[in-house]
């Protein structure tokens, strides 16, 4: 049989290929491309000066600031937990491991609104610890600590999820070699483990950061919407939009859309680096296998 | 039981201990608190609240729209994944990266943008509304928002599976005389079906809990376009904490069932992959034995 005939038999006819490409890319254009362009067009609808003026509003600036503060507060906890969980799960065998992995995924299955509600039930004025907190003058709900807690809950699985399969695939030979050569636990971690997982860790941090900065539902429930105090940028977008301040809302939204674009670019670069490293590893290992 | 294995690597106790304490304090304890709080109501009262007219309508809207959005994404996601894996075209890497936009773009931004696009004077609404189709501020708007939010799930679960299909299998089918369509229906589709179902379930599970993007475009009319997460918030704002808790616990239960389903599906996918089941099935069919 000629190769040409085989190719034709394993590929779709030209009209089907162009049809599928039109449908697929058209779908992406209407559902992804158009909204992305629309954010910036709406933000700049009244010209650049008004756009910049909207961004310079003190409330918008304080919302940007709070968004950054919450992300910075949340990420170290996520990194610490992600590395610890992945270390235990990937490098050791113990009973109930698959249950633990399922439990780590749990926050993905919980609605953000429910995630906010559970912290109100614990720390709200009617909540379990409410009276005690009030007596000691500690505010968690309708204040920044509650927003940090809700964001911690929402972003809980991101880094662990990236690291567990990566560290499982890497095995424990290198670490065991380091330890038997006399490295202490920390030396092994800093010199062997961390260099091996750095791209996977960065990937998880990028995803967790995007979610932390963009979270709406969970934070909305516990924030109390105090302007200039407990308003993150996504919550501020809602307030401005509901006040029919389209320019202000889309100006704030455009900052978040820029953040999304930066996230996508960073994610793509890290993916590319990880792929390159696995390929390098494979070419190094290949001669041994054969 | 065998003796405790000797562990060469350090840090097991510390890492597992920290993981368990952090997991318990941040996730399990608060979720347990919700279940405990709902126990104050009792099973009968939870059902009464969940089956009230407004709650029932909200559940119907939430699950109906989520199902539709996941189905739309299953159909178009299959096409997008196929096009991205199999066909070369300029700008492919850019398009591939763009698929993750809904994961990166905050939901509130998606919400106000889609509402503006589909409003009567918006870029899309202007052309759609004269045809008698109203999207913004109707249940259809909820479907649109949820389709956007869950778009990456099906594409991303299908892409690696389509990449893994060996062209030899397709060539074999073709040289045995199968048409391209027969090859797709009998060889390719069965191989990617579990992943398609997993993507559908992931999209559905995410859509059911979604709040941020929906509230801007839904119109939020009770009984018509009000989703359950919004109803929970409005109960909370009216200081009806128990009502909100009852709805939340029902949502939580349903989410667990979905999570379980996704896990089972992934397990099924992995098993199929390892056991080369399709060959056995095919052999069984050829010899006339039903499997």
Interface residues (C-beta under 8 A of the other chain):
Chain A: X1 X6 X9 X10 X11 X12 X13 X16 X17 X20 X21 X23 X24 X25 X27 X28 X30 X31 X32 X33 X34 X35 X36 X38 X39 X42 X77 X80 X81 X84 X85 X87 X88 X91 X92 X93 X94 X100 X102 X103 X104 X105 X106 X107 X108 X109 X110 X111 X112 X113 X114 X117 X118 X119 X120 X121 X122 X124 X126 X128 X149 X152 X153 X156 X172 X175 X176 X179 X180 X185 X188 X189 X207 X210 X213 X214 X215 X216 X217 X220 X221 X233 X234 X235 X237 X238 X241 X246 X249 X250 X253 X256 X257 X259 X260 X261 X263 X264 X265 X267 X268
Chain B: X5 X7 X8 X9 X10 X11 X12 X14 X15 X16 X18 X19 X20 X22 X23 X26 X27 X28 X29 X30 X31 X33 X34 X37 X76 X79 X80 X82 X83 X84 X87 X89 X93 X95 X97 X98 X99 X100 X101 X102 X103 X104 X105 X106 X107 X108 X109 X110 X112 X113 X114 X116 X117 X123 X124 X147 X148 X151 X167 X170 X171 X174 X175 X180 X183 X205 X206 X208 X209 X210 X211 X212 X216 X229 X230 X232 X233 X236 X241 X244 X245 X248 X251 X252 X255 X256 X258 X259 X263
